[in-house]
């Protein structure tokens, strides 16, 4: 039970990191989440769920589409201190 709680806590941190990175990139690019939705071809409800930490697991295909909307390579999305400081989820 402790391992499950620890895993869930780390998973939440990863979800928050993804949401924070999207918010950061929106700010850097001067666009709203709605504008990103249009540019990336991702439903507004999906982006809202990610940003509100309601999505259990944001798929890599969705993140790639968001990167396309930001006009950045996928590697740039993860090349951020936000992801370098995350703890390993599998112990």
Backbone bond lengths (Angstrom), bond angles and torsions (degrees), N, CA, C in turn:
res aa  C-N    CA-C-N  psi(-1)  N-CA   C-N-CA  omega(-1)  CA-C   N-CA-C  phi
1 X - - - 1.444 - - 1.522 111.32 -
2 X 1.301 118.19 -38.52 1.460 121.15 178.30 1.526 109.98 -63.72
3 X 1.325 117.26 -41.13 1.461 120.93 -179.89 1.526 110.07 -62.61
4 X 1.329 117.92 -42.20 1.468 121.49 179.34 1.521 109.74 -62.65
5 X 1.322 117.83 -46.03 1.459 120.27 179.25 1.521 110.82 -62.92
6 X 1.331 117.25 -41.70 1.455 120.96 178.86 1.526 109.77 -62.95
7 X 1.326 117.33 -43.74 1.463 121.92 179.27 1.519 110.27 -62.19
8 X 1.315 117.46 -44.73 1.456 121.04 -179.30 1.519 110.52 -63.16
9 X 1.321 116.69 -37.95 1.458 119.95 178.55 1.528 110.56 -64.03
10 X 1.319 117.51 -43.80 1.457 120.91 179.23 1.524 110.82 -68.30
11 X 1.326 116.65 -38.83 1.459 120.07 178.48 1.519 109.70 -60.54
12 X 1.315 116.55 -41.54 1.455 120.28 178.61 1.526 109.34 -62.05
13 X 1.305 118.14 -40.30 1.449 121.12 177.96 1.522 111.27 -60.23
14 X 1.325 116.99 -40.18 1.455 120.93 179.14 1.528 110.41 -67.03
15 X 1.319 117.20 -43.22 1.475 120.54 177.40 1.518 109.97 -60.82
16 X 1.309 116.33 -43.16 1.466 120.28 178.34 1.527 110.87 -63.70
17 X 1.316 117.27 -38.21 1.465 120.98 179.02 1.522 110.64 -62.78
18 X 1.325 117.42 -42.69 1.463 121.59 178.18 1.530 109.60 -63.46
19 X 1.319 117.15 -46.88 1.465 121.04 179.65 1.527 111.01 -61.77
20 X 1.318 116.82 -44.01 1.467 120.50 179.86 1.522 111.89 -64.30
21 X 1.325 116.51 -37.63 1.468 120.01 179.21 1.526 110.34 -66.28
22 X 1.322 117.27 -40.70 1.465 120.53 177.94 1.530 109.78 -62.83
23 X 1.324 116.77 -44.94 1.469 120.45 178.41 1.526 110.56 -60.91
24 X 1.330 116.56 -42.64 1.457 121.57 179.84 1.532 110.46 -61.56
25 X 1.332 116.54 -45.16 1.459 120.27 -178.84 1.527 111.71 -68.16
26 X 1.329 116.96 -36.00 1.470 119.66 175.35 1.527 109.75 -59.88
27 X 1.311 115.78 -44.69 1.464 120.26 -179.44 1.525 110.34 -64.39
28 X 1.333 117.11 -45.59 1.468 121.25 -179.65 1.524 112.06 -61.46
29 X 1.337 116.21 -36.12 1.463 120.97 -177.98 1.528 112.37 -91.52
30 X 1.319 116.54 -2.93 1.457 120.51 177.91 1.515 114.00 64.90
31 X 1.338 115.62 37.50 1.465 119.57 178.86 1.524 110.15 -127.03
32 X 1.315 115.16 157.73 1.457 121.43 176.48 1.529 109.16 -89.17
33 X 1.309 115.16 168.77 1.466 120.12 175.44 1.527 110.18 -61.99
34 X 1.330 117.25 -35.90 1.468 120.36 178.18 1.520 111.29 -65.49
35 X 1.330 117.06 -41.86 1.463 120.49 177.44 1.522 110.23 -64.47
36 X 1.326 117.05 -39.52 1.461 121.07 176.90 1.522 110.14 -60.85
37 X 1.315 116.20 -42.39 1.461 121.30 178.89 1.530 110.63 -55.19
38 X 1.312 115.95 -47.11 1.464 121.12 -179.58 1.529 110.62 -65.41
39 X 1.332 116.66 -47.40 1.464 121.27 -176.57 1.526 112.36 -66.24
40 X 1.342 116.44 -33.94 1.464 120.82 -175.37 1.528 113.10 -93.33
41 X 1.322 116.74 -13.65 1.463 118.94 -176.83 1.518 112.09 70.73
42 X 1.314 115.98 31.01 1.466 122.41 179.04 1.528 107.12 -113.36
43 X 1.336 118.14 130.96 1.465 119.71 -178.85 1.529 112.45 -55.17
44 X 1.326 115.45 142.49 1.462 120.82 178.04 1.524 110.97 -56.27
45 X 1.322 116.25 -37.08 1.465 119.65 -179.09 1.527 111.39 -64.08
46 X 1.319 117.04 -33.77 1.462 120.56 178.37 1.522 110.17 -67.36
47 X 1.322 116.43 -46.51 1.465 120.04 179.53 1.526 110.07 -63.59
48 X 1.317 116.80 -42.34 1.469 120.69 177.98 1.525 110.58 -58.73
49 X 1.330 116.54 -43.87 1.471 120.41 179.64 1.523 111.83 -63.03
50 X 1.323 116.48 -38.58 1.460 120.25 178.63 1.530 109.84 -66.73
51 X 1.320 116.19 -47.75 1.465 120.43 -176.23 1.523 113.06 -67.36
52 X 1.324 116.62 -26.36 1.466 120.89 179.44 1.526 112.35 -96.61
53 X 1.337 116.99 12.40 1.468 122.87 -179.82 1.518 113.25 55.77
54 X 1.320 116.22 35.16 1.466 121.32 177.87 1.522 111.72 -95.33
55 X 1.325 117.08 -14.77 1.456 122.17 -179.72 1.522 109.08 -87.97
56 X 1.314 117.13 127.99 1.455 120.92 -179.38 1.522 112.08 -70.34
57 X 1.331 116.20 -39.47 1.455 119.64 -175.41 1.523 108.87 -150.63
58 X 1.311 116.91 102.82 1.457 120.72 177.45 1.517 108.04 -73.24
59 X 1.312 116.17 120.23 1.458 120.89 -177.37 1.520 112.48 -70.36
60 X 1.319 115.04 152.50 1.461 120.91 -179.32 1.523 110.85 -65.23
61 X 1.333 118.54 -30.55 1.460 121.09 177.82 1.526 109.55 -65.06
62 X 1.326 117.00 -40.26 1.466 120.71 177.39 1.519 110.36 -65.10
63 X 1.322 117.35 -43.89 1.459 120.14 178.81 1.526 110.13 -62.97
64 X 1.335 117.70 -39.11 1.474 121.11 177.67 1.522 110.24 -61.98
65 X 1.323 118.20 -42.34 1.465 121.19 177.94 1.525 110.83 -62.87
66 X 1.331 116.40 -40.60 1.457 119.76 177.33 1.528 110.48 -63.37
67 X 1.312 116.97 -40.88 1.464 120.71 176.35 1.522 110.69 -60.77
68 X 1.323 116.85 -40.83 1.461 120.23 176.47 1.523 110.24 -61.05
69 X 1.322 116.80 -38.73 1.459 121.25 177.19 1.521 112.17 -65.32
70 X 1.316 116.87 -33.18 1.462 121.57 176.52 1.531 111.39 -83.49
71 X 1.333 116.03 -11.09 1.466 122.84 -176.41 1.529 110.96 61.21
72 X 1.350 113.95 46.01 1.466 120.87 176.24 1.523 108.30 -129.83
73 X 1.329 117.39 154.04 1.469 118.86 174.33 1.530 110.44 -71.93
74 X 1.299 115.27 154.56 1.459 121.28 179.35 1.519 111.47 -55.30
75 X 1.316 116.87 -37.35 1.471 120.09 -179.52 1.524 111.59 -60.93
76 X 1.338 118.16 -33.38 1.462 120.80 178.49 1.525 112.24 -66.78
77 X 1.317 116.68 -30.24 1.468 119.85 179.53 1.529 109.78 -61.31
78 X 1.331 115.97 -45.98 1.462 120.62 -176.09 1.522 113.48 -88.90
79 X 1.315 117.98 -11.72 1.454 121.66 -179.97 1.527 109.08 -83.23
80 X 1.310 114.59 71.10 1.454 122.04 -175.36 1.526 108.41 -150.55
81 X 1.301 115.08 147.37 1.472 120.70 -179.26 1.521 111.63 -54.88
82 X 1.321 116.75 -31.04 1.465 121.90 179.41 1.517 111.30 -50.71
83 X 1.327 116.37 -41.60 1.465 120.21 -176.41 1.523 112.85 -90.50
84 X 1.306 117.25 -23.45 1.470 119.89 179.75 1.515 112.21 -70.47
85 X 1.317 118.26 -24.98 1.466 120.52 -176.84 1.530 113.39 -95.67
86 X 1.338 117.83 -2.46 1.462 119.45 178.25 1.518 110.38 -67.03
87 X 1.314 115.69 141.01 1.456 120.61 176.36 1.524 109.03 -76.35
88 X 1.325 115.74 154.51 1.452 120.57 174.97 1.510 109.01 -63.43
89 X 1.333 116.76 134.25 1.450 120.47 -176.45 1.519 113.88 -83.18
90 X 1.311 116.63 -25.56 1.461 119.69 179.65 1.521 107.11 -103.65
91 X 1.307 115.37 117.79 1.455 120.77 -177.07 1.502 110.52 -100.49
